[in-house]
């Protein structure tokens, strides 16, 4: 039996393509079947987050729904799947920074703090656990034979990533002592990894996590740090975002800590694990490392570029 029939028993619609995704369409509703590694509790809370946004007229949110057995997760051939339901609805006619700030503002009005779909206040613990996993992978690569050019480059540069991660954790620790926070710093609905999902036809609730809003801000501006003149786009984005939601000193420091963490390099390692060790992976990783000098330069001037005086505001910044 097709998985869709586990969620819509008498489904008589059609399969359609939306971007690079397939969806089942019937009677004004779209259904997306996606694999999952999360638990029932997580998907339950993600549905609650989605319902809150839908109640606030985010009608293009695709929310998790239960199957005919009353559970979110369906197993087939040893793989777990969920279904998400949405209505097609026009975009919010807003600039990207205004759209994200508005989304966060509405997400802050959610009345409960999730217990499972949350990372609020948990960054240090999560980062430390993440590095333990990467260090185990690094050790396995040290023992691998034969070694490709990508593996050798990864082995050579991994200590650099460890150093950056340790700096990020230390900076986070110091920032958590900051007392200059505002209502902006309350938790809200964010994305596990923001890659401009608000610019897409549908917003998928299985990507939601309850966290501090700078989580999304950091992941949106991170790619600009790899460009030589990316600081200009970052400054423009943050200026427009703050028209809706001004950042506190605590937020600026938390944002900086997350930007120090080399998530873009770690994400590449994750992706490369499932790829063949070919020359293309090596070249792509080398290009990413070549652009890292831009990244470090923008980190060094981040506060000045955004008209924040580190000395006046007693904010420590990295200095390579």
Phi and psi restraints in degrees (value plus and minus 20) as a CYANA .aco file:
   2 UNK   PHI     -81.6   -41.6
   2 UNK   PSI     125.8   165.8
   3 UNK   PHI     -81.1   -41.1
   3 UNK   PSI     -53.4   -13.4
   4 UNK   PHI     -77.0   -37.0
   4 UNK   PSI     -52.5   -12.5
   5 UNK   PHI     -92.8   -52.8
   5 UNK   PSI     -33.9     6.1
   6 UNK   PHI     -96.0   -56.0
   6 UNK   PSI     -38.8     1.2
   7 UNK   PHI    -131.4   -91.4
   7 UNK   PSI     -52.1   -12.1
   8 UNK   PHI    -148.5  -108.5
   8 UNK   PSI      68.9   108.9
   9 UNK   PHI     -73.8   -33.8
   9 UNK   PSI     -59.8   -19.8
  10 UNK   PHI    -130.2   -90.2
  10 UNK   PSI      21.3    61.3
  11 UNK   PHI     -79.5   -39.5
  11 UNK   PSI     106.8   146.8
  12 UNK   PHI    -154.6  -114.6
  12 UNK   PSI      11.9    51.9
  13 UNK   PHI    -112.8   -72.8
  13 UNK   PSI    -168.9  -128.9
  14 UNK   PHI    -157.7  -117.7
  14 UNK   PSI     140.4   180.4
  15 UNK   PHI    -112.1   -72.1
  15 UNK   PSI     107.8   147.8
  16 UNK   PHI    -148.3  -108.3
  16 UNK   PSI     140.4   180.4
  17 UNK   PHI    -126.5   -86.5
  17 UNK   PSI     111.1   151.1
  18 UNK   PHI    -147.6  -107.6
  18 UNK   PSI      84.5   124.5
  19 UNK   PHI      43.1    83.1
  19 UNK   PSI    -145.8  -105.8
  20 UNK   PHI    -120.8   -80.8
  20 UNK   PSI      -1.9    38.1
  21 UNK   PHI    -135.4   -95.4
  21 UNK   PSI     132.6   172.6
  22 UNK   PHI    -121.9   -81.9
  22 UNK   PSI     123.9   163.9
  23 UNK   PHI    -160.3  -120.3
  23 UNK   PSI     131.0   171.0
  24 UNK   PHI    -115.7   -75.7
  24 UNK   PSI     109.3   149.3
  25 UNK   PHI    -138.7   -98.7
  25 UNK   PSI     112.0   152.0
  26 UNK   PHI    -179.5  -139.5
  26 UNK   PSI     112.1   152.1
  27 UNK   PHI      30.7    70.7
  27 UNK   PSI      26.5    66.5
  28 UNK   PHI      62.2   102.2
  28 UNK   PSI     -19.4    20.6
  29 UNK   PHI    -136.5   -96.5
  29 UNK   PSI     123.5   163.5
  30 UNK   PHI    -129.6   -89.6
  30 UNK   PSI     118.0   158.0
  31 UNK   PHI    -143.4  -103.4
  31 UNK   PSI     107.1   147.1
  32 UNK   PHI    -132.9   -92.9
  32 UNK   PSI     109.2   149.2
  33 UNK   PHI    -122.8   -82.8
  33 UNK   PSI     100.3   140.3
  34 UNK   PHI    -153.4  -113.4
  34 UNK   PSI     126.5   166.5
  35 UNK   PHI     -90.1   -50.1
  35 UNK   PSI     136.2   176.2
  36 UNK   PHI    -164.6  -124.6
  36 UNK   PSI     130.2   170.2
  37 UNK   PHI    -139.5   -99.5
  37 UNK   PSI     -10.6    29.4
  38 UNK   PHI    -110.3   -70.3
  38 UNK   PSI     155.2   195.2
  39 UNK   PHI    -118.1   -78.1
  39 UNK   PSI     149.7   189.7
  40 UNK   PHI     -78.2   -38.2
  40 UNK   PSI     -61.9   -21.9
  41 UNK   PHI     -80.8   -40.8
  41 UNK   PSI     -61.7   -21.7
  42 UNK   PHI     -83.1   -43.1
  42 UNK   PSI     -67.0   -27.0
  43 UNK   PHI     -88.2   -48.2
  43 UNK   PSI     -51.2   -11.2
  44 UNK   PHI     -82.8   -42.8
  44 UNK   PSI     -67.2   -27.2
  45 UNK   PHI     -88.3   -48.3
  45 UNK   PSI     -53.2   -13.2
  46 UNK   PHI     -85.8   -45.8
  46 UNK   PSI     -54.4   -14.4
  47 UNK   PHI     -85.0   -45.0
  47 UNK   PSI     -60.7   -20.7
  48 UNK   PHI     -82.5   -42.5
  48 UNK   PSI     -62.0   -22.0
  49 UNK   PHI     -82.0   -42.0
  49 UNK   PSI     -62.9   -22.9
  50 UNK   PHI     -83.0   -43.0
  50 UNK   PSI     -62.7   -22.7
  51 UNK   PHI     -81.2   -41.2
  51 UNK   PSI     -57.3   -17.3
  52 UNK   PHI     -82.1   -42.1
  52 UNK   PSI     -64.9   -24.9
  53 UNK   PHI     -87.2   -47.2
  53 UNK   PSI     -59.6   -19.6
  54 UNK   PHI     -82.8   -42.8
  54 UNK   PSI     -59.3   -19.3
  55 UNK   PHI     -83.4   -43.4
  55 UNK   PSI     -43.6    -3.6
  56 UNK   PHI    -117.5   -77.5
  56 UNK   PSI       1.7    41.7
  57 UNK   PHI      56.3    96.3
  57 UNK   PSI      -1.9    38.1
  58 UNK   PHI    -105.1   -65.1
  58 UNK   PSI      53.6    93.6
  59 UNK   PHI     -97.7   -57.7
  59 UNK   PSI     -26.8    13.2
  60 UNK   PHI    -115.8   -75.8
  60 UNK   PSI      -7.3    32.7
  61 UNK   PHI     -94.6   -54.6
  61 UNK   PSI     108.2   148.2
  62 UNK   PHI    -112.7   -72.7
  62 UNK   PSI      91.6   131.6
  63 UNK   PHI    -122.8   -82.8
  63 UNK   PSI     130.2   170.2
  64 UNK   PHI     -87.3   -47.3
  64 UNK   PSI     120.8   160.8
  65 UNK   PHI    -148.0  -108.0
  65 UNK   PSI     139.6   179.6
  66 UNK   PHI    -105.8   -65.8
  66 UNK   PSI     133.5   173.5
  67 UNK   PHI    -107.8   -67.8
  67 UNK   PSI    -195.7  -155.7
  68 UNK   PHI     -86.9   -46.9
  68 UNK   PSI     -33.3     6.7
  69 UNK   PHI    -116.3   -76.3
  69 UNK   PSI     -17.9    22.1
  70 UNK   PHI      62.4   102.4
  70 UNK   PSI      -3.0    37.0
  71 UNK   PHI    -141.5  -101.5
  71 UNK   PSI     141.0   181.0
  72 UNK   PHI    -101.6   -61.6
  72 UNK   PSI     -53.8   -13.8
  73 UNK   PHI    -118.8   -78.8
  73 UNK   PSI     113.8   153.8
  74 UNK   PHI    -137.2   -97.2
  74 UNK   PSI     113.6   153.6
  75 UNK   PHI    -122.4   -82.4
  75 UNK   PSI     114.5   154.5
  76 UNK   PHI    -168.1  -128.1
  76 UNK   PSI     105.8   145.8
  77 UNK   PHI      34.0    74.0
  77 UNK   PSI      19.6    59.6
  78 UNK   PHI      59.1    99.1
  78 UNK   PSI     -18.5    21.5
  79 UNK   PHI    -132.7   -92.7
  79 UNK   PSI     123.1   163.1
  80 UNK   PHI    -118.1   -78.1
  80 UNK   PSI     118.8   158.8
  81 UNK   PHI    -153.0  -113.0
  81 UNK   PSI     136.4   176.4
  82 UNK   PHI    -148.8  -108.8
  82 UNK   PSI     145.2   185.2
  83 UNK   PHI    -140.1  -100.1
  83 UNK   PSI     120.7   160.7
  84 UNK   PHI    -142.6  -102.6
  84 UNK   PSI     116.8   156.8
  85 UNK   PHI    -135.7   -95.7
  85 UNK   PSI     117.9   157.9
  86 UNK   PHI    -171.4  -131.4
  86 UNK   PSI     141.0   181.0
  87 UNK   PHI    -126.6   -86.6
  87 UNK   PSI     123.1   163.1
  88 UNK   PHI     -94.1   -54.1
  88 UNK   PSI     111.9   151.9
  89 UNK   PHI    -170.9  -130.9
  89 UNK   PSI     127.9   167.9
  90 UNK   PHI     -82.6   -42.6
  90 UNK   PSI     135.4   175.4
  91 UNK   PHI     -85.2   -45.2
  91 UNK   PSI     137.0   177.0
  92 UNK   PHI     -94.2   -54.2
  92 UNK   PSI     109.8   149.8
  93 UNK   PHI    -105.0   -65.0
  93 UNK   PSI      54.4    94.4
  94 UNK   PHI    -157.6  -117.6
  94 UNK   PSI     132.7   172.7
  95 UNK   PHI     -82.7   -42.7
  95 UNK   PSI     135.4   175.4
  96 UNK   PHI     -73.8   -33.8
  96 UNK   PSI     -69.5   -29.5
  97 UNK   PHI     -84.9   -44.9
  97 UNK   PSI     -57.8   -17.8
  98 UNK   PHI     -87.4   -47.4
  98 UNK   PSI     -59.4   -19.4
  99 UNK   PHI     -82.7   -42.7
  99 UNK   PSI     -63.5   -23.5
 100 UNK   PHI     -88.9   -48.9
 100 UNK   PSI     -62.6   -22.6
 101 UNK   PHI     -83.1   -43.1
 101 UNK   PSI     -59.3   -19.3
 102 UNK   PHI     -86.7   -46.7
 102 UNK   PSI     -62.3   -22.3
 103 UNK   PHI     -78.9   -38.9
 103 UNK   PSI     -64.6   -24.6
 104 UNK   PHI     -85.3   -45.3
 104 UNK   PSI     -59.5   -19.5
 105 UNK   PHI     -81.8   -41.8
 105 UNK   PSI     -62.4   -22.4
 106 UNK   PHI     -89.8   -49.8
 106 UNK   PSI     -57.4   -17.4
 107 UNK   PHI     -85.1   -45.1
 107 UNK   PSI     -46.2    -6.2
 108 UNK   PHI     -92.4   -52.4
 108 UNK   PSI     -41.3    -1.3
 109 UNK   PHI    -101.2   -61.2
 109 UNK   PSI     -19.8    20.2
 110 UNK   PHI     -86.7   -46.7
 110 UNK   PSI     111.0   151.0
 111 UNK   PHI    -103.9   -63.9
 111 UNK   PSI     -29.7    10.3
 112 UNK   PHI    -143.2  -103.2
 112 UNK   PSI     136.9   176.9
 113 UNK   PHI    -122.7   -82.7
 113 UNK   PSI      91.7   131.7
 114 UNK   PHI     -79.2   -39.2
 114 UNK   PSI     132.9   172.9
 115 UNK   PHI    -119.4   -79.4
 115 UNK   PSI     -42.3    -2.3
 116 UNK   PHI    -137.2   -97.2
 116 UNK   PSI     -67.9   -27.9
 117 UNK   PHI    -107.6   -67.6
 117 UNK   PSI      41.4    81.4
 118 UNK   PHI    -165.8  -125.8
 118 UNK   PSI     129.0   169.0
 119 UNK   PHI    -154.0  -114.0
 119 UNK   PSI     -10.4    29.6
 120 UNK   PHI     -84.7   -44.7
 120 UNK   PSI     102.3   142.3
 121 UNK   PHI      56.2    96.2
 121 UNK   PSI     -12.8    27.2
 122 UNK   PHI    -131.6   -91.6
 122 UNK   PSI     -10.9    29.1
 123 UNK   PHI     -77.7   -37.7
 123 UNK   PSI     -67.3   -27.3
 124 UNK   PHI     -79.5   -39.5
 124 UNK   PSI     -67.1   -27.1
 125 UNK   PHI     -80.8   -40.8
 125 UNK   PSI     -63.3   -23.3
 126 UNK   PHI     -86.8   -46.8
 126 UNK   PSI     -61.2   -21.2
 127 UNK   PHI     -86.7   -46.7
 127 UNK   PSI     -59.9   -19.9
 128 UNK   PHI     -85.5   -45.5
 128 UNK   PSI     -61.5   -21.5
 129 UNK   PHI     -85.2   -45.2
 129 UNK   PSI     -60.1   -20.1
 130 UNK   PHI     -80.0   -40.0
 130 UNK   PSI     -64.1   -24.1
 131 UNK   PHI     -88.3   -48.3
 131 UNK   PSI     -51.5   -11.5
 132 UNK   PHI     -82.0   -42.0
 132 UNK   PSI     -59.6   -19.6
 133 UNK   PHI     -87.9   -47.9
 133 UNK   PSI     -62.2   -22.2
 134 UNK   PHI     -89.0   -49.0
 134 UNK   PSI     -55.0   -15.0
 135 UNK   PHI     -86.5   -46.5
 135 UNK   PSI     -55.9   -15.9
 136 UNK   PHI     -84.9   -44.9
 136 UNK   PSI     -60.3   -20.3
 137 UNK   PHI     -85.9   -45.9
 137 UNK   PSI     -60.5   -20.5
 138 UNK   PHI     -78.6   -38.6
 138 UNK   PSI     -64.6   -24.6
 139 UNK   PHI     -83.0   -43.0
 139 UNK   PSI     -56.6   -16.6
 140 UNK   PHI     -86.8   -46.8
 140 UNK   PSI     -54.0   -14.0
 141 UNK   PHI     -91.5   -51.5
 141 UNK   PSI     -49.7    -9.7
 142 UNK   PHI     -84.1   -44.1
 142 UNK   PSI     -49.2    -9.2
 143 UNK   PHI    -112.1   -72.1
 143 UNK   PSI     -29.2    10.8
 144 UNK   PHI     -90.0   -50.0
 144 UNK   PSI     121.3   161.3
 145 UNK   PHI    -165.3  -125.3
 145 UNK   PSI     113.8   153.8
 146 UNK   PHI     -94.8   -54.8
 146 UNK   PSI     148.3   188.3
 147 UNK   PHI    -129.5   -89.5
 147 UNK   PSI     107.6   147.6
 148 UNK   PHI    -101.2   -61.2
 148 UNK   PSI     150.8   190.8
 149 UNK   PHI     -83.5   -43.5
 149 UNK   PSI     -56.6   -16.6
 150 UNK   PHI     -84.4   -44.4
 150 UNK   PSI     -65.6   -25.6
 151 UNK   PHI     -82.2   -42.2
 151 UNK   PSI     -59.7   -19.7
 152 UNK   PHI     -85.7   -45.7
 152 UNK   PSI     -61.6   -21.6
 153 UNK   PHI     -86.2   -46.2
 153 UNK   PSI     -59.8   -19.8
 154 UNK   PHI     -80.9   -40.9
 154 UNK   PSI     -65.1   -25.1
 155 UNK   PHI     -81.5   -41.5
 155 UNK   PSI     -60.5   -20.5
 156 UNK   PHI     -88.7   -48.7
 156 UNK   PSI     -52.2   -12.2
 157 UNK   PHI    -120.4   -80.4
 157 UNK   PSI     -29.3    10.7
 158 UNK   PHI     -81.0   -41.0
 158 UNK   PSI     -60.9   -20.9
 159 UNK   PHI     -77.2   -37.2
 159 UNK   PSI     -52.3   -12.3
 160 UNK   PHI     -82.3   -42.3
 160 UNK   PSI     -63.6   -23.6
 161 UNK   PHI     -86.7   -46.7
 161 UNK   PSI     -57.1   -17.1
 162 UNK   PHI     -81.5   -41.5
 162 UNK   PSI     -63.3   -23.3
 163 UNK   PHI     -81.8   -41.8
 163 UNK   PSI     -64.4   -24.4
 164 UNK   PHI     -82.6   -42.6
 164 UNK   PSI     -61.6   -21.6
 165 UNK   PHI     -84.3   -44.3
 165 UNK   PSI     -61.6   -21.6
 166 UNK   PHI     -83.1   -43.1
 166 UNK   PSI     -58.9   -18.9
 167 UNK   PHI     -82.9   -42.9
 167 UNK   PSI     -61.7   -21.7
 168 UNK   PHI     -83.6   -43.6
 168 UNK   PSI     -62.9   -22.9
 169 UNK   PHI     -85.9   -45.9
 169 UNK   PSI     -61.9   -21.9
 170 UNK   PHI     -83.6   -43.6
 170 UNK   PSI     -63.3   -23.3
 171 UNK   PHI     -85.1   -45.1
 171 UNK   PSI     -58.3   -18.3
 172 UNK   PHI     -82.2   -42.2
 172 UNK   PSI     -64.3   -24.3
 173 UNK   PHI     -77.2   -37.2
 173 UNK   PSI     -65.7   -25.7
 174 UNK   PHI     -87.4   -47.4
 174 UNK   PSI     -57.3   -17.3
 175 UNK   PHI     -88.2   -48.2
 175 UNK   PSI     -50.4   -10.4
 176 UNK   PHI     -88.5   -48.5
 176 UNK   PSI     -31.5     8.5
 177 UNK   PHI    -107.2   -67.2
 177 UNK   PSI     -27.0    13.0
 178 UNK   PHI     -86.0   -46.0
 178 UNK   PSI     116.7   156.7
 179 UNK   PHI    -129.5   -89.5
 179 UNK   PSI     -22.5    17.5
 180 UNK   PHI    -111.4   -71.4
 180 UNK   PSI      57.6    97.6
 181 UNK   PHI    -142.3  -102.3
 181 UNK   PSI     146.7   186.7
 182 UNK   PHI    -155.8  -115.8
 182 UNK   PSI    -194.3  -154.3
 183 UNK   PHI     -82.6   -42.6
 183 UNK   PSI     -41.5    -1.5
 184 UNK   PHI     -78.7   -38.7
 184 UNK   PSI     -47.2    -7.2
 185 UNK   PHI    -103.2   -63.2
 185 UNK   PSI     -16.7    23.3
 186 UNK   PHI     -93.1   -53.1
 186 UNK   PSI     137.2   177.2
 187 UNK   PHI     -86.9   -46.9
 187 UNK   PSI     137.6   177.6
 188 UNK   PHI    -174.0  -134.0
 188 UNK   PSI     158.9   198.9
 189 UNK   PHI     -97.5   -57.5
 189 UNK   PSI     102.5   142.5
 190 UNK   PHI    -150.8  -110.8
 190 UNK   PSI    -190.9  -150.9
 191 UNK   PHI    -134.2   -94.2
 191 UNK   PSI     127.5   167.5
 192 UNK   PHI     -75.9   -35.9
 192 UNK   PSI     -63.9   -23.9
 193 UNK   PHI    -165.5  -125.5
 193 UNK   PSI      85.7   125.7
 194 UNK   PHI     -95.9   -55.9
 194 UNK   PSI      97.7   137.7
 195 UNK   PHI    -148.3  -108.3
 195 UNK   PSI      29.3    69.3
 196 UNK   PHI      43.2    83.2
 196 UNK   PSI      19.5    59.5
 197 UNK   PHI     -81.3   -41.3
 197 UNK   PSI     -47.4    -7.4
 198 UNK   PHI     -90.5   -50.5
 198 UNK   PSI     -32.9     7.1
 199 UNK   PHI    -112.2   -72.2
 199 UNK   PSI     -18.8    21.2
 200 UNK   PHI    -116.2   -76.2
 200 UNK   PSI     143.2   183.2
 201 UNK   PHI     -79.5   -39.5
 201 UNK   PSI     -55.3   -15.3
 202 UNK   PHI    -149.0  -109.0
 202 UNK   PSI     131.6   171.6
 203 UNK   PHI    -129.9   -89.9
 203 UNK   PSI      96.0   136.0
 204 UNK   PHI    -112.1   -72.1
 204 UNK   PSI     101.0   141.0
 205 UNK   PHI     -90.8   -50.8
 205 UNK   PSI     -38.2     1.8
 206 UNK   PHI     -91.4   -51.4
 206 UNK   PSI     -26.0    14.0
 207 UNK   PHI    -117.5   -77.5
 207 UNK   PSI     -20.3    19.7
 208 UNK   PHI     -96.8   -56.8
 208 UNK   PSI     127.7   167.7
 209 UNK   PHI    -171.2  -131.2
 209 UNK   PSI     122.2   162.2
 210 UNK   PHI    -103.8   -63.8
 210 UNK   PSI     101.3   141.3
 211 UNK   PHI    -181.8  -141.8
 211 UNK   PSI    -197.7  -157.7
 212 UNK   PHI     -92.3   -52.3
 212 UNK   PSI     120.5   160.5
 213 UNK   PHI     -80.0   -40.0
 213 UNK   PSI     -44.7    -4.7
 214 UNK   PHI     -87.9   -47.9
 214 UNK   PSI     -33.0     7.0
 215 UNK   PHI     -75.3   -35.3
 215 UNK   PSI     -69.6   -29.6
 216 UNK   PHI     -91.7   -51.7
 216 UNK   PSI     -58.4   -18.4
 217 UNK   PHI     -79.5   -39.5
 217 UNK   PSI     -66.0   -26.0
 218 UNK   PHI     -81.1   -41.1
 218 UNK   PSI     -63.4   -23.4
 219 UNK   PHI     -94.1   -54.1
 219 UNK   PSI     -44.1    -4.1
 220 UNK   PHI     -93.5   -53.5
 220 UNK   PSI     -62.7   -22.7
 221 UNK   PHI    -106.9   -66.9
 221 UNK   PSI     -34.3     5.7
 222 UNK   PHI     -73.5   -33.5
 222 UNK   PSI     -67.2   -27.2
 223 UNK   PHI     -79.3   -39.3
 223 UNK   PSI     -49.8    -9.8
 224 UNK   PHI     -87.5   -47.5
 224 UNK   PSI     -46.6    -6.6
 225 UNK   PHI     -85.3   -45.3
 225 UNK   PSI     -41.7    -1.7
 226 UNK   PHI    -102.7   -62.7
 226 UNK   PSI     -28.5    11.5
 227 UNK   PHI    -118.3   -78.3
 227 UNK   PSI     128.3   168.3
 228 UNK   PHI     -79.3   -39.3
 228 UNK   PSI     -62.9   -22.9
 229 UNK   PHI    -128.0   -88.0
 229 UNK   PSI       4.2    44.2
 230 UNK   PHI     -84.9   -44.9
 230 UNK   PSI     -41.9    -1.9
 231 UNK   PHI     -81.3   -41.3
 231 UNK   PSI     -47.2    -7.2
 232 UNK   PHI     -88.0   -48.0
 232 UNK   PSI     -63.1   -23.1
 233 UNK   PHI     -87.8   -47.8
 233 UNK   PSI     -55.8   -15.8
 234 UNK   PHI     -83.2   -43.2
 234 UNK   PSI     -67.7   -27.7
 235 UNK   PHI     -81.9   -41.9
 235 UNK   PSI     -60.4   -20.4
 236 UNK   PHI     -86.1   -46.1
 236 UNK   PSI     -62.7   -22.7
 237 UNK   PHI     -81.4   -41.4
 237 UNK   PSI     -68.5   -28.5
 238 UNK   PHI     -86.4   -46.4
 238 UNK   PSI     -55.9   -15.9
 239 UNK   PHI     -81.6   -41.6
 239 UNK   PSI     -64.4   -24.4
 240 UNK   PHI     -90.9   -50.9
 240 UNK   PSI     -59.0   -19.0
 241 UNK   PHI     -79.3   -39.3
 241 UNK   PSI     -63.4   -23.4
 242 UNK   PHI     -91.1   -51.1
 242 UNK   PSI     -31.7     8.3
 243 UNK   PHI     -84.6   -44.6
 243 UNK   PSI     -48.4    -8.4
 244 UNK   PHI    -118.4   -78.4
 244 UNK   PSI     -62.3   -22.3
 245 UNK   PHI    -161.1  -121.1
 245 UNK   PSI      71.4   111.4
 246 UNK   PHI     -82.5   -42.5
 246 UNK   PSI     118.4   158.4
 247 UNK   PHI    -103.5   -63.5
 247 UNK   PSI     121.1   161.1
 248 UNK   PHI    -101.2   -61.2
 248 UNK   PSI     151.0   191.0
 249 UNK   PHI     -81.4   -41.4
 249 UNK   PSI     -60.2   -20.2
 250 UNK   PHI     -79.1   -39.1
 250 UNK   PSI     -61.8   -21.8
 251 UNK   PHI     -84.4   -44.4
 251 UNK   PSI     -62.5   -22.5
 252 UNK   PHI     -80.1   -40.1
 252 UNK   PSI     -61.1   -21.1
 253 UNK   PHI     -90.5   -50.5
 253 UNK   PSI     -58.9   -18.9
 254 UNK   PHI     -86.0   -46.0
 254 UNK   PSI     -59.9   -19.9
 255 UNK   PHI     -80.9   -40.9
 255 UNK   PSI     -64.3   -24.3
 256 UNK   PHI     -83.6   -43.6
 256 UNK   PSI     -61.8   -21.8
 257 UNK   PHI     -79.6   -39.6
 257 UNK   PSI     -63.0   -23.0
 258 UNK   PHI     -88.8   -48.8
 258 UNK   PSI     -53.1   -13.1
 259 UNK   PHI     -91.1   -51.1
 259 UNK   PSI     -50.8   -10.8
 260 UNK   PHI     -83.4   -43.4
 260 UNK   PSI     -60.3   -20.3
 261 UNK   PHI     -79.7   -39.7
 261 UNK   PSI     104.0   144.0
 262 UNK   PHI    -100.5   -60.5
 262 UNK   PSI      40.4    80.4
 263 UNK   PHI     -79.5   -39.5
 263 UNK   PSI     -56.6   -16.6
 264 UNK   PHI     -84.2   -44.2
 264 UNK   PSI     -54.6   -14.6
 265 UNK   PHI     -94.8   -54.8
 265 UNK   PSI     -60.0   -20.0
 266 UNK   PHI     -87.5   -47.5
 266 UNK   PSI     -58.2   -18.2
 267 UNK   PHI     -82.8   -42.8
 267 UNK   PSI     -56.6   -16.6
 268 UNK   PHI     -84.1   -44.1
 268 UNK   PSI     -62.0   -22.0
 269 UNK   PHI     -79.5   -39.5
 269 UNK   PSI     -64.2   -24.2
 270 UNK   PHI     -77.1   -37.1
 270 UNK   PSI     -66.1   -26.1
 271 UNK   PHI     -88.3   -48.3
 271 UNK   PSI     -57.3   -17.3
 272 UNK   PHI     -90.6   -50.6
 272 UNK   PSI     -42.6    -2.6
 273 UNK   PHI     -78.9   -38.9
 273 UNK   PSI     -58.1   -18.1
 274 UNK   PHI    -109.5   -69.5
 274 UNK   PSI     -16.2    23.8
 275 UNK   PHI    -125.4   -85.4
 275 UNK   PSI     131.5   171.5
 276 UNK   PHI     -85.4   -45.4
 276 UNK   PSI     126.2   166.2
 277 UNK   PHI     -97.1   -57.1
 277 UNK   PSI      50.2    90.2
 278 UNK   PHI    -121.7   -81.7
 278 UNK   PSI     157.3   197.3
 279 UNK   PHI     -85.9   -45.9
 279 UNK   PSI     -49.5    -9.5
 280 UNK   PHI     -83.4   -43.4
 280 UNK   PSI     -60.1   -20.1
 281 UNK   PHI     -83.8   -43.8
 281 UNK   PSI     -62.0   -22.0
 282 UNK   PHI     -80.3   -40.3
 282 UNK   PSI     -68.0   -28.0
 283 UNK   PHI     -84.8   -44.8
 283 UNK   PSI     -59.3   -19.3
 284 UNK   PHI     -86.0   -46.0
 284 UNK   PSI     -61.6   -21.6
 285 UNK   PHI     -87.9   -47.9
 285 UNK   PSI     -60.5   -20.5
 286 UNK   PHI     -83.4   -43.4
 286 UNK   PSI     -60.0   -20.0
 287 UNK   PHI     -82.9   -42.9
 287 UNK   PSI     -61.3   -21.3
 288 UNK   PHI     -81.8   -41.8
 288 UNK   PSI     -61.4   -21.4
 289 UNK   PHI     -88.5   -48.5
 289 UNK   PSI     -57.3   -17.3
 290 UNK   PHI     -81.3   -41.3
 290 UNK   PSI     -56.3   -16.3
 291 UNK   PHI     -98.5   -58.5
 291 UNK   PSI     -28.0    12.0
 292 UNK   PHI     -86.0   -46.0
 292 UNK   PSI     -44.4    -4.4
 293 UNK   PHI     -87.2   -47.2
 293 UNK   PSI     -52.5   -12.5
 294 UNK   PHI     -84.5   -44.5
 294 UNK   PSI     -62.7   -22.7
 295 UNK   PHI     -79.1   -39.1
 295 UNK   PSI     -67.6   -27.6
 296 UNK   PHI     -84.7   -44.7
 296 UNK   PSI     -58.9   -18.9
 297 UNK   PHI     -82.9   -42.9
 297 UNK   PSI     -61.4   -21.4
 298 UNK   PHI     -90.1   -50.1
 298 UNK   PSI     -54.5   -14.5
 299 UNK   PHI     -82.2   -42.2
 299 UNK   PSI     -61.4   -21.4
 300 UNK   PHI     -83.6   -43.6
 300 UNK   PSI     -54.0   -14.0
 301 UNK   PHI    -129.3   -89.3
 301 UNK   PSI      -5.6    34.4
 302 UNK   PHI     -75.6   -35.6
 302 UNK   PSI     -70.5   -30.5
 303 UNK   PHI     -88.2   -48.2
 303 UNK   PSI     -62.7   -22.7
 304 UNK   PHI     -83.2   -43.2
 304 UNK   PSI     -59.8   -19.8
 305 UNK   PHI     -82.1   -42.1
 305 UNK   PSI     -45.2    -5.2
 306 UNK   PHI    -130.7   -90.7
 306 UNK   PSI       3.7    43.7
 307 UNK   PHI      38.3    78.3
 307 UNK   PSI      17.3    57.3
 308 UNK   PHI    -132.0   -92.0
 308 UNK   PSI     101.0   141.0
 309 UNK   PHI    -105.5   -65.5
 309 UNK   PSI      87.3   127.3
 310 UNK   PHI     -81.4   -41.4
 310 UNK   PSI     -58.3   -18.3
 311 UNK   PHI     -87.5   -47.5
 311 UNK   PSI     -69.7   -29.7
 312 UNK   PHI     -81.9   -41.9
 312 UNK   PSI     -59.5   -19.5
 313 UNK   PHI    -112.7   -72.7
 313 UNK   PSI     -15.6    24.4
 314 UNK   PHI      34.4    74.4
 314 UNK   PSI      32.4    72.4
 315 UNK   PHI    -134.0   -94.0
 315 UNK   PSI     103.2   143.2
 316 UNK   PHI     -98.3   -58.3
 316 UNK   PSI     122.0   162.0
 317 UNK   PHI    -155.0  -115.0
 317 UNK   PSI     132.6   172.6
 318 UNK   PHI     -89.3   -49.3
 318 UNK   PSI     127.2   167.2
 319 UNK   PHI    -159.9  -119.9
 319 UNK   PSI      81.4   121.4
